[in-house]
Amino acid sequence: MEPDEQDERATTGTPPAVHLDGITKRFPGVIANDDVDLEVERGTIHALVGENGAGKTTLMNVLYGLYEPTEGTVRIDGEPQTFDDPGDAMDVGIGMIHQHFMLVDTMTVAENVVLGDEPTKWGGIVTDRERANRETQALADRYGLEVEPTELIEEISVGEQQRVEILKTLYRGADILILDEPTAVLTPQEVQSLFGILRELIAEGKTIIFITHKLGEALEVADEISVLRKGKLVGTVDAETATREELARMMVGRDVLLEVDKPAASRGDLVLDVEAVTIEDDRGVVAADSVSFGVHQGEVFGIAGVDGNGQSELIEAITGLRKPTDGTITFDGRDITTDSRRSRVSAGMAYVAEDRQKRSLVMEYELQRNGLLGRQHLRPFSDGRLIDWGATGEYVDDIIEEYDVRPADPTAKAHSFSGGNQQKFIVGREFERDPSLVIASQPTRGVDIGSIEFIHNRLLELRSDGKAVLLVSSKLDEVTQLSDRLGVMHDGEIIAVVDPDEVTEEELGLLMAGERPDNLDVDGARVRRSSV
Amino acid sequence: MKAPSVTRRQGLLIGGILFGLITLGLLIDGGGQLIGDVAGVFSVSYLASAIRLTVPIAFAAMGGIFAEKTGVINIGLEGLLIIGAFGAVASLYALSATPIGANIWLAFVLAIVASTIVALLFAIVCIEFKADQIIAGLAVWLIALGFAPFASIIIWRRTSSPSVGTFSTISIPGLSALPSIGPLFEATPPVFLLALAVPFSWYLLNRTTFGMWIEASGEDPKSLDTAGVDVRKVRYAGVLLSGVYCGIGGAGLALNTGQFVGSGDTMIDGRGWIGLTAYLIGNYNPVGAFLASFLFAGLEALQLQLQQIAGYDVSSTLVGIIPYVAVLIVLTFVGRTRMPSAAGEHYDSDE
């Protein structure tokens, strides 16, 4: 099964910009990287793909000087280097753009760009803001990165913030840029503009290493793609000739079904009816404005949108974690707008929360007790006064087996599991409740590709069983593939409900950005509630 | 950093109006005589005494800003003021064999050193050992509250010191000769230091590179760390500055009075806590914090003087709560204060 596409590059005169030579990184009890050889040519984009926990980030942290390799050598332009800290890596021109932006929200674009390396005046004490603004602008112009140096970070979009991150590394003279999952938070349009910037950068002679688990993106933007699995380099392939299936097989080690095979929907009764619901966020700002939609038995209703457009608040209102200021929510024909969370759970509402560590698990509890959460007062787990640990144990063992949670240890604490396994456990706990409505918010966020496939199939099984499924995801391919109807949220409104089989990715992207394309039926927005 | 928001200014304005309202309230059944008496309270000398009372509060408040803006919440300001006050008087007492002139400055510096050392211990506990900042801050207060009177008893056999001498008043040539506002330019050195410290602190926070690091350290330490600046050092600097400022504030108060009083809540008497409130009202802006401190000090001076108006049967306890009631009211009106995002959180660079 091991593919054998190890790149046989003819030796050329110039050494590669980055050469990771036999890198092994061991942590106590774990080998994160096992004898990895990676060469990246100057002026190219090199994608590094692999599942969560495959060792991508560890490898890059070795390159970036955060970790010292246990064995092996890092060569930059042929010269062996040892880095004690990221500062050393920066000195030889390596810059890292982190997945979570390293920006100070309350400071301006230019201040963030120069932070730690400020132009000063008056004997080096006072920051020369004018020069900082000027230099930021000059750098931005040179590489085609549109930013306004004097704007505050908290006031600009995520796409702009990413450009500021790139500017930060360029300002420090980076020649080799490492981008860690840079597209996770971007709209499709922003992704395209990022790719434009990356191409601009390599045209200027920069070298880019692009960490991702989205195969499509790797194929689109990279020159070469290296695949890591379980800490080992499986191979390096040419992006021109590689295919998604081939890459997925290299990543997982077996064939993966990339397209979801979805049987036709058989829509039944209306289960959830949300009518003109208005919700305020924690700051008292309207987060969802008069939102209406319905979810039927046997269908998946998807909600797409860039994070932070009111999806979280909407879901919190439906699940009973937040009180709407206006509107009604009806569940199985009963008005539940003011019902408690507990009565909603008892009525058959299952909820896979977007932040699993905050909402779904007690990290310090073992799986056994986590499996009980939410139903500690219901039979067969409790007779109303005492918990029946025997029944709980059996139930948890079933989930672990059924949902392939690894390691299969009900006495291990939640925090000792990987994100994917935590999620599989939560999905199991919620789905096995025999719910009539399943609300799944970002169910595959931070989950590896094998588990994603599993969770998707389970969602579709629920649908076949005649359950109503409400799916919120910022992953476009996920919502379009799974949903029967798809509502797009922007700025607190569902601006259109579309048929995912007919809408194009471009149209969705525009909708997510708040623009309704001309060719899209405007009625799509008006008949939001195709229920009734 | 942004200037105080409009609501904040309105808050301070409301506080100002309160001055008037409280005065009015006292007038209701007082008759003309009281109006005259109370009106007599507001004079240039009243203003001068209000500014003198502002010194410990405002220094504590500005010190608190430096610490908290780097991400370390220092609620031990009260304790540091006590150490500053005690340190100044004890030093001056020990040095008093020689003439007072230069020694009072030496005592002043020693008090600052003492307060800064305590702040350093607090910083080590919070930064190196990742102690809970609130508990460590309470410990600073409680230790100081116990230590200063205890040491007083050892040195002077009672909780308070004898009179050891005060700063002499400095007059600014020319300005102090001005009609009516002249007395404002005749004050002790700590008052002039305060006048310098407010703009200095504002400038340090808002214009210097170090100020930028302070803000980054409190808002997003990881960003600062990735940018190659040592977050620990910035946080130490912030906490040590709070020690220096509280040293000045405490010593300034004690050396204006000329004595350390260790009974009850000591002579500091909650001024550190008021300072904490003052910088929250001032939204971490030294100028705003100064104005809020001045407001409280003004109310304090007012109640002191009101108590001295003879012949009215108003309980002094009732008059004494005026500043605190005012704090509550102003806090209600002042709107939301934006805390530094990472305040109170430990930062571990090897994560």
Chai-1 contact restraints between the chains, C-beta under 6 A:
chainA,res_idxA,chainB,res_idxB,connection_type,confidence,min_distance_angstrom,max_distance_angstrom,comment,restraint_id
A,G87,B,G228,contact,1.0,0.0,6.0,A-B,restraint_1
A,M102,B,S223,contact,1.0,0.0,6.0,A-B,restraint_2
A,M102,B,T226,contact,1.0,0.0,6.0,A-B,restraint_3
A,L103,B,S223,contact,1.0,0.0,6.0,A-B,restraint_4
A,V104,B,A216,contact,1.0,0.0,6.0,A-B,restraint_5
A,V104,B,E219,contact,1.0,0.0,6.0,A-B,restraint_6
A,V104,B,D220,contact,1.0,0.0,6.0,A-B,restraint_7
A,V104,B,S223,contact,1.0,0.0,6.0,A-B,restraint_8
A,T106,B,E219,contact,1.0,0.0,6.0,A-B,restraint_9
A,L115,B,A227,contact,1.0,0.0,6.0,A-B,restraint_10
A,G116,B,A227,contact,1.0,0.0,6.0,A-B,restraint_11
A,G116,B,G228,contact,1.0,0.0,6.0,A-B,restraint_12
A,G116,B,V229,contact,1.0,0.0,6.0,A-B,restraint_13
A,E118,B,T209,contact,1.0,0.0,6.0,A-B,restraint_14
A,T120,B,T209,contact,1.0,0.0,6.0,A-B,restraint_15
A,I125,B,T208,contact,1.0,0.0,6.0,A-B,restraint_16
A,V126,B,R207,contact,1.0,0.0,6.0,A-B,restraint_17
A,V126,B,T208,contact,1.0,0.0,6.0,A-B,restraint_18
A,T127,B,T209,contact,1.0,0.0,6.0,A-B,restraint_19
A,T127,B,M212,contact,1.0,0.0,6.0,A-B,restraint_20
